[in-house]
């Protein structure tokens, strides 16, 4: 049994805490809102994010960030990408001992173009940071808390840390692999949200399976191209945080990025989609960052460019699809590995 704190009580943070508590760990779940922590402690539910789900009775919650950080030497960061720097700064201020940081966030910071682990490293002093592990893969919170089979990856530059995280989470319905390609795992986790948005647009317009299959396949190709330029192992993108995450986020109604894209495809404006969703849509911020990365690394990413034009250039979704279909002809396999 280990003491673990999960920082962020949205759907995925709660599901992660659910697994840890079921595995017998002393897990403390932090939320900003005291009414939410009271509900978790008294009713053993988190109805705003996971309705009709009973949480383990040994799972405790708090709205006291200092208490949650000091509770454990292992911290799971489960906040949106835009909050990573803020929470990391607070960890740095509130701890004196080195922590093992596990992050389950999926995104890239626009403008700085930093991955999640890079942002954490910039905000937490080395003396207070033992290791960073990214925990990622095809995993809807709604299915994890129903104990449906789920398989993900623990990625780190520190193999011992990755294996420790593997041991923390493994059980009969939650299987964890390890991977030493932190760059590839973080990129795959972030960039699949772009393709999921585009998949939603495809469905919202009314196109069929042929279009979606092409989108997922060509999306994987451009993710791999960029990843290789940035130093990732191309095989990572054929794994759980590449192809696996693409499949689940592009085809499932649980995916908030797919839902957002679907509304865009039906003709809703980006502002209407954001205001109506009520949750963070990571793919929107990541599209901007990925577009900037494609320019910086001189990598062809036509799907990303098309989505960028829809989100930030006010190009109608169907027009963007038509432009993609009428691009200059290319060879398929060569186009995966070269610009």
Buried (B, 14 or more C-beta within 10 A) or exposed (E): EBEBBBBBBBBBBBBBBBBBBBBEBBBBBBBEEEEBBBBBBEEBBBEBBBEEBEBBEEBBBBBEBEEBBBBBBBBBBBBBBBBBBEBBEBBBEBBEEBBBBBBBBBBBBBEEBBBBBBBBBEBBEEEBBBBBBBBBBBBBBBBBBEBEEBBBBBBBBBEEBBBBBBEBBBEEBBBBBBBBBBBBBBBBBBBBBBBBBBBBBBBBBEBEEEBBEBBBEBBBBBBBBBBBBBEBBBEBBEBBBBBBBBBBBBBBEBBBBBBBBBBBBBEBEBEEBBEEBEEBBBBBBBBBBBBBBBEEBEBBBBBBBBBBBBBEEEBEBBEBBEBBEEEEEEEEEEBBEEE
